[in-house]
Amino acid sequence: MVGLDIYESLFVGTAFLFQIVLIIHFALRKWRFQTAMRYGPIVYALSLPALVISLLLMLSGKTWSLWLGGFLYFIWAVFGYMIEYQLEIEWRSPIRWPIFGPYIFLYLATIMFYWFPLVHIQKPLFYVYAFLYVVSTILNLSSHRVSEAPHPSA
């Protein structure tokens, strides 16, 4: 990443790694569901190095918009891991709003704070990330299993 200091490079690398991991996870969930569930905690566990990088960014005096994403990722990951893997709560179907709302808010906030600061670092990175976000969103939405309840007209 030409022209970036070490901290900006760390931020960019973390942001793109996050999005690539999501794409891999959502693709696995779509085509190899059991594998995705077995390795799913890795998505949450990667919040720990992201948190460390955010701490480095904060302590180096970088603007809050560069370090907030890692903190949000960590909060989302702890919440998600507890709900999905520790408590094993089914919250997507039917939607359980007390879980769905905070989960989606934290997920989208994490995405935004890894994406939007890229426009101030190098504008092309912003557009590449936008493309990756679209890919991950399509995979995410298409990977959710449809309820196996019988159709009302059956």
C-alpha positions in Angstrom: 0.0 0.0 0.0 2.1 2.8 -1.4 2.1 6.1 0.5 0.6 4.8 3.7 2.2 4.9 7.1 2.5 1.7 9.1 -0.7 2.4 11.1 -2.8 3.2 8.0 -1.5 -0.1 6.5 -2.6 -2.0 9.6 -6.0 -0.4 9.4 -6.4 -1.2 5.7 -5.2 -4.8 6.1 -7.5 -5.4 9.1 -10.5 -3.9 7.2 -9.9 -6.0 4.1 -9.1 -9.2 6.1 -12.4 -8.7 8.0 -14.4 -8.4 4.7 -12.6 -11.4 3.1 -13.2 -13.6 6.1 -16.9 -12.7 6.0 -17.0 -13.6 2.3 -15.4 -17.0 3.0 -17.7 -17.6 5.9 -20.9 -16.7 4.0 -19.8 -18.8 1.0 -19.2 -21.7 3.3 -22.5 -21.2 5.0 -24.2 -21.2 1.6 -22.5 -24.3 0.1 -21.0 -26.1 3.1 -23.2 -25.2 6.1 -21.8 -27.7 8.6 -18.2 -26.6 7.8 -19.2 -23.0 8.3 -20.8 -23.7 11.7 -17.7 -25.7 12.8 -15.3 -22.9 11.8 -17.7 -20.0 12.4 -16.1 -19.1 15.8 -13.0 -18.1 13.9 -14.9 -15.1 12.5 -15.6 -13.9 16.1 -12.1 -14.9 17.4 -10.4 -12.7 14.8 -11.9 -9.7 16.7 -9.1 -10.2 19.3 -6.2 -9.2 16.9 -8.5 -6.5 15.5 -8.9 -5.1 19.0 -5.1 -5.1 19.5 -4.7 -3.2 16.2 -7.3 -0.7 17.2 -5.5 -0.2 20.5 -2.3 0.4 18.6 -4.0 2.9 16.3 -5.6 4.7 19.3 -2.3 4.9 21.2 -0.5 6.1 18.2 -2.8 9.1 18.0 -4.7 8.1 14.9 -8.2 9.6 14.5 -11.1 7.7 16.2 -12.6 6.7 12.9 -9.6 4.4 12.3 -9.6 2.7 15.7 -13.4 2.4 16.4 -14.0 -0.5 14.0 -11.9 -2.9 16.0 -13.7 -2.1 19.2 -17.1 -2.5 17.5 -15.9 -5.8 16.0 -14.9 -7.1 19.4 -18.2 -6.1 21.0 -20.2 -7.6 18.1 -18.0 -10.8 18.3 -18.5 -11.3 22.0 -22.3 -10.7 21.6 -22.5 -13.0 18.6 -20.4 -15.8 20.1 -22.5 -15.8 23.2 -25.8 -15.9 21.4 -24.8 -18.3 18.6 -22.3 -20.7 20.2 -22.7 -20.5 24.0 -26.4 -20.0 24.5 -27.3 -21.4 21.1 -30.3 -19.1 20.7 -32.2 -19.2 17.4 -32.9 -15.6 16.8 -33.2 -15.3 13.0 -36.3 -17.3 12.4 -38.6 -16.2 13.9 -36.8 -12.9 14.4 -36.2 -12.2 18.1 -35.9 -8.4 18.0 -34.0 -8.0 21.4 -31.2 -10.0 19.8 -31.6 -9.2 16.1 -31.6 -5.4 16.6 -28.3 -5.2 18.6 -26.6 -7.9 16.5 -27.4 -6.2 13.1 -26.6 -2.8 14.5 -23.2 -3.9 15.8 -22.5 -5.9 12.6 -23.3 -2.9 10.3 -21.5 -0.4 12.5 -18.4 -2.6 12.3 -18.6 -2.8 8.5 -19.1 1.0 8.3 -16.2 1.9 10.5 -13.9 -0.4 8.5 -15.3 0.9 5.2 -15.9 4.7 5.4 -12.5 5.7 6.7 -10.9 4.2 3.5 -12.2 7.2 1.5 -9.7 9.4 3.5 -6.8 7.0 3.1 -7.1 6.1 -0.6 -10.3 6.5 -2.5 -9.8 3.4 -4.7 -9.7 1.3 -1.5 -13.1 2.6 -0.6 -14.5 1.4 -3.9 -12.9 -2.0 -3.7 -14.2 -2.4 -0.2 -17.7 -1.5 -1.5 -17.5 -4.2 -4.1 -16.4 -6.8 -1.4 -19.3 -5.6 0.8 -21.8 -6.2 -1.9 -20.4 -9.7 -2.5 -20.5 -10.5 1.2 -24.0 -9.1 1.6 -25.3 -11.2 -1.4 -23.7 -14.3 0.0 -24.9 -13.5 3.5 -28.5 -13.0 2.5 -28.6 -16.0 0.2 -27.0 -18.3 2.7 -29.7 -18.2 5.3 -31.7 -21.4 5.4 -35.4 -21.2 4.5 -37.7 -22.4 7.3 -38.7 -26.0 6.8 -42.2 -25.3 8.0 -44.9 -26.5 5.6 -46.3 -23.8 3.3 -49.7 -22.5 4.6 -51.4 -23.7 1.4 -50.2 -27.3 1.8 
